[in-house]
């Protein structure tokens, strides 16, 4: 199939998928899997290869974040049942004030996602989000959008997240990560501001299942909520199941950036793996249950967790299948081969390429690394960096930022993060498009405009 035909087929497939989910109320898992199968046949993937492609996409999600979601959700439900989440929410609210819970969770997400993947970060922080919502009576949707946005911004802009690190190496500033980190923090500011105000706005327009259920019930005061748990856990015991995984993953990232060697590198890499780090967090959560004399509830909590995360895992894996089919169909190769046609738009070029790849196949990290590979090093002649005259370290760092802005534009049904946010946030897919997808579009556009202004001043 020609490149143009491939693009048209992809657009039609996405439209059909959205209509099936939102208008005809088809379950997202069936809609995504059906569209992926039809798309695979339409673009000419051999029938004997299609089952392998579907299997690879499905298993890839379970390999990357499946166990992470289960462990994180289990930690979350322990924090909820022991009152630890309420304690953490109380600590945060006392720090930033009861009137700004969306800002608090936004900044918390931004900080946590610097060393931690946004999927993992959302699962880890979701119990705090829920408890803060109960503590402040804020909109669940506003809190969900704010948390997801804060996590997403640092995920695409700030090393040591793997995407920005790989991009910095590809465009020639891998040895100047401090510059990339500094620019990433700066570029984050307008995106965070835009996300905060949109979260406040959309929270008044859309209700999640959490909001709808609460509207049907008599709202409990905070004091009544605390009384249900008796005495709340102390701050350290409440924080440790979340803090320890973050510290371990941060240590793993630092070891990678500083190129530790030998046993130190092996230990940091092992404990810094999200699966192992969250297992350690779970052990601290079990310690919390023991200290609260609630260990007898652990088996029931495990079963409850698996019932909750099962649908999330299957829908998320279906999104991975769609992304794999699109990638196997040759979409990425087509964009790579025809990149020259977009090269006249300067710093907007890497943004457009990354946005196309992100929207098509779902993964921000794939969009970042692929676009950075297309750009090549600024120090080498004959590359896109040289053709666009982005031939200084500052220009290269801004290129990394432009790629990151594109890689957040936009998160929708083929992105595992979309399903993590909507399912944990208690939103239907069509509500996810109005909230999370629209937020990523706004953040991406605001970011690239700010990056363009910086390029006029700094290059």
C-alpha positions as CSV (number, residue, x, y, z in Angstrom):
1,X,0.0,0.0,0.0
2,X,1.2,3.5,-0.8
3,X,2.1,5.9,2.0
4,X,-0.9,8.2,1.3
5,X,-3.2,5.1,1.3
6,X,-1.6,4.0,4.6
7,X,-2.3,7.4,6.2
8,X,-5.9,7.5,4.9
9,X,-6.6,3.9,6.1
10,X,-5.2,4.8,9.6
11,X,-7.4,7.9,9.9
12,X,-10.5,5.9,8.8
13,X,-9.6,3.2,11.4
14,X,-9.3,5.7,14.2
15,X,-12.6,7.4,13.3
16,X,-14.4,4.0,13.2
17,X,-12.9,3.1,16.6
18,X,-13.9,6.3,18.2
19,X,-17.5,6.0,16.9
20,X,-17.7,2.4,18.0
21,X,-16.7,3.2,21.5
22,X,-18.5,6.6,22.0
23,X,-21.6,6.4,19.8
24,X,-22.4,2.6,19.6
25,X,-21.2,1.8,23.2
26,X,-19.0,-1.1,22.0
27,X,-16.7,-2.2,24.8
28,X,-13.2,-0.5,24.3
29,X,-11.4,-3.9,24.3
30,X,-13.6,-5.3,21.5
31,X,-13.6,-2.0,19.5
32,X,-9.8,-1.6,19.6
33,X,-9.1,-5.3,18.9
34,X,-11.6,-5.3,16.0
35,X,-10.1,-2.2,14.4
36,X,-6.6,-3.5,14.9
37,X,-7.5,-6.8,13.2
38,X,-9.3,-5.0,10.3
39,X,-6.5,-2.5,9.9
40,X,-3.9,-5.2,9.8
41,X,-5.7,-7.0,7.0
42,X,-6.4,-3.7,5.1
43,X,-2.7,-2.6,5.1
44,X,-1.5,-5.9,3.8
45,X,0.0,-7.6,6.8
46,X,0.2,-11.3,5.8
47,X,-2.6,-13.3,7.4
48,X,-0.1,-15.8,8.8
49,X,1.8,-13.0,10.4
50,X,-1.2,-11.1,11.9
51,X,-1.7,-13.4,14.9
52,X,2.0,-13.0,15.8
53,X,1.7,-9.2,15.5
54,X,-1.4,-9.1,17.7
55,X,0.3,-11.4,20.2
56,X,3.4,-9.3,20.3
57,X,1.4,-6.1,20.9
58,X,-0.7,-7.7,23.6
59,X,2.2,-9.3,25.5
60,X,4.4,-6.2,25.1
61,X,2.1,-4.2,27.3
62,X,2.0,-6.9,30.0
63,X,5.8,-7.1,29.8
64,X,6.2,-3.4,30.2
65,X,3.5,-2.2,32.7
66,X,1.2,-5.2,33.5
67,X,2.8,-6.2,36.7
68,X,3.5,-2.6,37.6
69,X,-0.2,-1.8,37.4
70,X,-1.1,-4.8,39.6
71,X,1.6,-4.0,42.2
72,X,0.7,-0.3,42.2
73,X,-3.0,-0.9,42.5
74,X,-2.4,-3.3,45.4
75,X,-0.3,-0.7,47.2
76,X,-3.0,1.8,46.5
77,X,-5.8,-0.3,48.0
78,X,-3.7,-1.0,51.1
79,X,-3.1,2.7,51.6
80,X,-6.8,3.3,51.2
81,X,-8.0,0.6,53.6
82,X,-5.5,1.5,56.3
83,X,-6.2,5.2,56.2
84,X,-2.7,5.9,55.0
85,X,-3.9,7.7,51.9
86,X,-6.1,10.0,54.0
87,X,-3.0,10.7,56.2
88,X,-0.9,11.5,53.1
89,X,-3.7,13.7,51.7
90,X,-3.9,15.6,55.0
91,X,-0.1,16.2,54.9
92,X,-0.2,17.6,51.4
93,X,-3.3,19.8,52.0
94,X,-1.7,21.3,55.1
95,X,1.4,22.1,53.0
96,X,-0.3,23.8,50.0
97,X,-3.7,24.8,51.4
98,X,-7.2,23.3,51.0
99,X,-8.1,25.7,48.2
100,X,-5.5,24.4,45.7
101,X,-5.7,20.6,45.6
102,X,-5.4,20.5,41.8
103,X,-2.2,22.5,41.9
104,X,-0.8,20.3,44.6
105,X,-1.4,17.0,42.7
106,X,-0.2,18.6,39.5
107,X,3.2,19.6,41.0
108,X,3.4,16.2,42.8
109,X,3.0,14.4,39.6
110,X,5.5,16.6,37.8
111,X,8.2,15.8,40.5
112,X,7.5,12.1,40.7
113,X,7.6,11.5,36.9
114,X,11.1,12.9,36.5
115,X,12.6,9.5,37.6
116,X,9.4,7.4,37.2
117,X,7.4,6.5,34.0
118,X,4.1,8.4,33.9
119,X,2.0,5.1,33.9
120,X,3.7,3.9,37.0
121,X,3.5,7.4,38.6
122,X,-0.2,7.6,38.1
123,X,-0.8,4.2,39.7
124,X,1.4,5.1,42.6
125,X,-0.2,8.5,43.3
126,X,-3.8,7.7,42.5
127,X,-4.7,6.8,46.1
128,X,-3.4,10.2,47.2
129,X,-5.5,11.8,44.5
130,X,-8.7,10.1,45.7
131,X,-8.0,10.9,49.3
132,X,-7.3,14.5,48.5
133,X,-10.5,14.8,46.6
134,X,-12.5,13.5,49.6
135,X,-10.5,15.8,51.9
136,X,-11.1,19.0,49.8
137,X,-14.4,18.0,47.9
138,X,-12.6,19.0,44.6
139,X,-13.8,17.6,41.3
140,X,-12.5,14.1,40.7
141,X,-12.1,14.9,36.9
142,X,-10.1,18.0,37.7
143,X,-7.8,16.1,40.1
144,X,-7.3,13.3,37.5
145,X,-6.5,15.6,34.7
146,X,-4.1,17.6,36.9
147,X,-2.3,14.5,38.1
148,X,-2.0,13.0,34.6
149,X,-0.8,16.3,33.1
150,X,1.9,16.8,35.8
151,X,3.2,13.3,35.2
152,X,3.1,13.6,31.5
153,X,5.0,16.9,31.2
154,X,8.2,15.7,33.0
155,X,7.9,12.3,31.2
156,X,8.5,13.9,27.8
157,X,10.8,16.9,28.8
158,X,13.1,16.1,31.6
159,X,15.9,13.4,31.9
160,X,16.5,10.9,33.4
161,X,13.2,9.7,31.8
162,X,14.5,7.4,29.0
163,X,12.9,9.3,26.1
164,X,14.6,12.7,26.6
165,X,17.9,11.0,27.4
166,X,17.8,9.0,24.2
167,X,16.8,12.1,22.2
168,X,19.6,14.1,23.7
169,X,22.1,11.5,22.7
170,X,20.8,11.2,19.2
171,X,20.9,15.0,18.5
172,X,24.3,15.4,20.0
173,X,23.8,16.8,23.5
174,X,24.0,13.6,25.4
175,X,27.1,14.9,27.3
176,X,25.2,18.1,28.3
177,X,22.2,16.7,30.1
178,X,22.3,19.6,32.6
179,X,21.3,22.0,29.8
180,X,18.5,19.6,28.7
181,X,17.2,19.3,32.2
182,X,17.3,23.0,32.7
183,X,15.4,23.7,29.5
184,X,13.0,20.9,30.3
185,X,12.1,22.5,33.6
186,X,11.7,25.9,31.9
187,X,9.5,24.5,29.1
188,X,7.4,22.6,31.6
189,X,6.1,25.9,33.2
190,X,3.7,27.1,30.5
191,X,2.4,23.5,29.9
192,X,1.7,23.0,33.6
193,X,-0.1,26.4,33.8
194,X,-2.2,25.6,30.8
195,X,-3.0,22.1,32.2
196,X,-4.0,23.5,35.6
197,X,-6.5,26.0,34.2
198,X,-8.0,23.4,31.8
199,X,-8.3,20.9,34.6
200,X,-10.2,23.5,36.7
201,X,-12.4,24.3,33.6
202,X,-13.2,20.8,32.5
203,X,-13.8,19.6,36.1
204,X,-16.9,21.7,36.0
205,X,-18.1,20.3,32.7
206,X,-17.5,16.5,33.1
207,X,-18.2,14.1,36.0
208,X,-16.5,10.8,36.6
209,X,-18.1,7.8,38.3
210,X,-16.5,9.0,41.5
211,X,-18.3,12.3,41.2
212,X,-21.6,10.7,40.2
213,X,-21.5,8.2,43.1
214,X,-20.7,10.9,45.6
215,X,-23.6,13.0,44.4
216,X,-26.0,10.2,45.2
217,X,-24.7,9.8,48.7
218,X,-24.6,11.9,51.8
219,X,-21.2,13.5,51.7
220,X,-19.2,12.7,54.8
221,X,-17.1,15.3,56.6
222,X,-13.4,14.8,56.8
223,X,-13.7,14.2,60.5
224,X,-16.3,11.4,59.9
225,X,-14.0,9.9,57.2
226,X,-11.0,9.8,59.7
227,X,-13.2,8.3,62.4
228,X,-13.9,5.3,60.2
229,X,-10.2,4.4,60.5
230,X,-9.7,5.1,64.1
231,X,-6.2,6.5,64.6
232,X,-4.4,7.2,61.3
233,X,-0.9,5.8,60.6
234,X,2.1,8.0,61.3
235,X,3.5,10.0,58.4
236,X,6.5,7.7,57.7
237,X,4.5,4.5,57.7
238,X,1.9,6.1,55.4
239,X,4.6,7.5,53.0
240,X,7.0,4.6,52.8
241,X,5.1,2.4,50.4
242,X,5.1,5.3,47.9
243,X,8.4,6.9,48.8
244,X,10.6,3.8,48.6
245,X,9.7,2.9,45.0
246,X,10.3,6.5,43.9
247,X,13.7,6.6,45.7
248,X,14.7,3.2,44.2
249,X,13.7,4.2,40.7
250,X,15.5,7.5,41.1
251,X,18.6,5.7,42.2
252,X,18.4,3.5,39.1
253,X,18.1,6.5,36.8
254,X,21.1,8.3,38.5
255,X,23.2,5.1,38.1
256,X,22.4,5.1,34.4
257,X,23.2,8.8,33.9
258,X,26.4,8.7,35.9
259,X,27.4,5.3,34.3
260,X,28.0,3.4,37.6
261,X,30.0,0.2,37.1
262,X,30.2,-3.3,38.5
263,X,28.1,-4.5,41.4
264,X,26.9,-1.0,42.2
265,X,25.4,-0.7,38.7
266,X,23.8,-4.1,38.9
267,X,22.2,-3.4,42.2
268,X,20.9,0.0,41.2
269,X,19.6,-1.4,37.9
270,X,17.9,-4.3,39.7
271,X,16.2,-2.3,42.5
272,X,15.5,0.7,40.1
273,X,13.4,-1.5,37.8
274,X,9.8,-0.4,38.3
275,X,8.6,-3.9,39.0
276,X,11.2,-4.6,41.7
277,X,10.8,-1.1,43.2
278,X,7.1,-1.5,43.5
279,X,7.6,-4.9,45.0
280,X,9.7,-3.3,47.7
281,X,6.9,-0.7,48.1
282,X,4.4,-3.5,48.5
283,X,6.5,-5.0,51.3
284,X,6.3,-1.7,53.2
285,X,2.6,-1.7,52.5
286,X,2.4,-5.2,54.1
287,X,4.3,-3.8,57.0
288,X,1.7,-1.1,57.3
289,X,-1.0,-3.8,57.5
290,X,0.9,-5.6,60.2
291,X,1.3,-2.5,62.2
292,X,-2.4,-1.8,61.9
293,X,-3.3,-5.4,62.8
294,X,-5.1,-5.8,59.5
295,X,-2.9,-8.6,57.9
296,X,-5.9,-10.9,57.9
297,X,-7.5,-8.7,55.2
298,X,-4.6,-9.0,52.8
299,X,-6.0,-12.0,50.8
300,X,-9.3,-10.2,50.3
301,X,-7.6,-7.0,49.3
302,X,-5.5,-8.9,46.7
303,X,-8.7,-10.4,45.2
304,X,-10.4,-7.0,45.2
305,X,-7.4,-5.5,43.4
306,X,-7.3,-8.1,40.7
307,X,-11.0,-7.5,40.0
308,X,-10.3,-3.8,39.6
309,X,-7.2,-4.0,37.4
310,X,-8.3,-6.9,35.1
311,X,-10.4,-4.7,32.8
312,X,-7.7,-2.0,32.8
313,X,-5.0,-4.5,31.8
314,X,-7.0,-5.9,28.9
315,X,-8.0,-2.6,27.4
316,X,-4.5,-1.2,27.9
317,X,-3.1,-4.3,26.1
318,X,-5.6,-3.8,23.3
319,X,-4.1,-0.3,22.8
320,X,-0.7,-2.0,22.5
321,X,-2.0,-4.3,19.8
322,X,-3.3,-1.3,17.7
323,X,0.1,0.4,18.1
324,X,2.0,-2.7,17.1
325,X,-0.2,-3.2,14.0
326,X,0.3,0.4,12.8
327,X,4.1,0.1,13.4
328,X,4.3,-3.2,11.5
329,X,2.3,-1.8,8.6
330,X,5.2,0.6,7.9
331,X,3.8,3.9,9.0
332,X,7.0,4.8,10.9
333,X,9.2,3.9,7.9
334,X,7.0,6.0,5.6
335,X,7.4,9.1,7.8
336,X,11.1,8.6,8.1
337,X,11.6,8.2,4.3
338,X,9.5,11.4,3.5
339,X,10.7,13.6,6.3
340,X,12.4,16.0,3.9
341,X,9.1,17.3,2.7
342,X,8.4,18.8,6.1
343,X,11.8,20.2,6.7
344,X,11.0,23.8,5.7
345,X,9.2,24.5,9.0
346,X,12.3,24.9,11.2
347,X,11.9,24.0,14.9
348,X,8.3,23.0,14.2
349,X,9.6,20.1,12.1
350,X,10.6,17.7,14.9
351,X,7.4,18.7,16.7
352,X,5.3,17.7,13.7
353,X,7.1,14.4,13.1
354,X,6.9,13.4,16.8
355,X,3.2,14.4,16.9
356,X,2.4,12.3,13.9
357,X,4.2,9.3,15.3
358,X,2.7,9.8,18.8
359,X,-0.8,10.0,17.4
360,X,-0.3,7.1,15.1
361,X,1.3,4.5,17.4
362,X,0.6,5.7,20.9
363,X,4.0,5.5,22.7
364,X,5.6,8.8,23.6
365,X,9.0,7.1,24.0
366,X,8.8,5.6,20.6
367,X,7.8,8.9,19.1
368,X,10.7,10.7,20.9
369,X,13.4,8.2,20.0
370,X,12.3,7.7,16.4
371,X,12.1,11.5,15.7
372,X,15.4,12.1,17.3
373,X,16.9,9.4,15.1
374,X,15.4,11.1,12.0
375,X,17.0,14.4,13.1
376,X,20.5,13.0,13.7
377,X,23.4,14.8,15.4
378,X,23.9,18.5,15.0
379,X,27.6,17.8,14.6
380,X,27.2,15.7,11.5
381,X,26.7,17.1,8.0
382,X,23.9,15.8,5.9
383,X,21.5,15.4,8.8
384,X,18.2,17.1,9.4
385,X,19.8,19.0,12.2
386,X,22.3,20.5,9.8
387,X,19.6,21.1,7.1
388,X,17.5,23.1,9.6
389,X,20.6,25.0,10.8
390,X,20.2,23.6,14.4
391,X,23.9,23.3,14.8
392,X,24.6,24.5,18.4
393,X,24.2,22.8,21.7
394,X,21.4,25.2,22.7
395,X,19.6,24.6,19.3
396,X,20.0,20.8,19.8
397,X,18.5,21.0,23.4
398,X,15.6,23.0,22.0
399,X,15.1,20.3,19.4
400,X,14.8,17.8,22.2
401,X,12.1,20.0,23.7
402,X,10.3,20.3,20.4
403,X,10.4,16.5,20.1
404,X,9.0,16.1,23.6
405,X,6.2,18.6,22.9
406,X,5.2,16.6,19.8
407,X,5.4,13.3,21.7
408,X,2.6,14.4,24.1
409,X,0.3,15.4,21.2
410,X,-2.0,13.6,21.6
411,X,-2.7,10.7,24.0
412,X,-5.8,8.7,22.9
413,X,-7.1,5.2,22.5
414,X,-3.8,3.6,21.3
415,X,-1.8,4.9,24.2
416,X,-1.7,2.8,27.4
417,X,-1.5,5.9,29.5
418,X,-4.9,7.0,28.2
419,X,-6.5,3.9,29.6
420,X,-4.6,4.1,32.8
421,X,-5.8,7.6,33.4
422,X,-9.5,7.1,32.3
423,X,-10.0,3.8,34.1
424,X,-8.3,4.8,37.4
425,X,-10.0,8.1,37.1
426,X,-13.5,6.5,36.7
427,X,-14.1,8.0,33.3
428,X,-15.7,6.6,30.1
429,X,-13.7,6.7,26.9
430,X,-15.6,9.6,25.5
431,X,-15.0,11.5,28.7
432,X,-11.3,10.6,28.4
433,X,-11.2,12.3,25.0
434,X,-12.8,15.5,26.4
435,X,-10.4,15.6,29.4
436,X,-7.1,13.8,29.0
437,X,-6.8,13.8,25.2
438,X,-7.7,17.5,25.0
439,X,-5.3,18.4,27.8
440,X,-2.4,16.7,26.0
441,X,-3.3,18.6,22.8
442,X,-3.4,22.0,24.7
443,X,-0.1,21.2,26.5
444,X,1.6,20.2,23.2
445,X,0.5,23.4,21.4
446,X,1.4,25.7,24.3
447,X,4.8,24.0,24.7
448,X,5.8,24.3,21.0
449,X,4.7,28.0,20.9
450,X,6.9,28.7,23.9
451,X,9.8,26.7,22.4
452,X,9.5,28.7,19.2
453,X,9.7,31.9,21.2
454,X,12.8,30.6,23.0
455,X,14.4,29.7,19.7
456,X,14.0,33.3,18.5
457,X,15.8,34.5,21.5
458,X,18.4,31.8,22.1
459,X,19.4,30.5,18.7
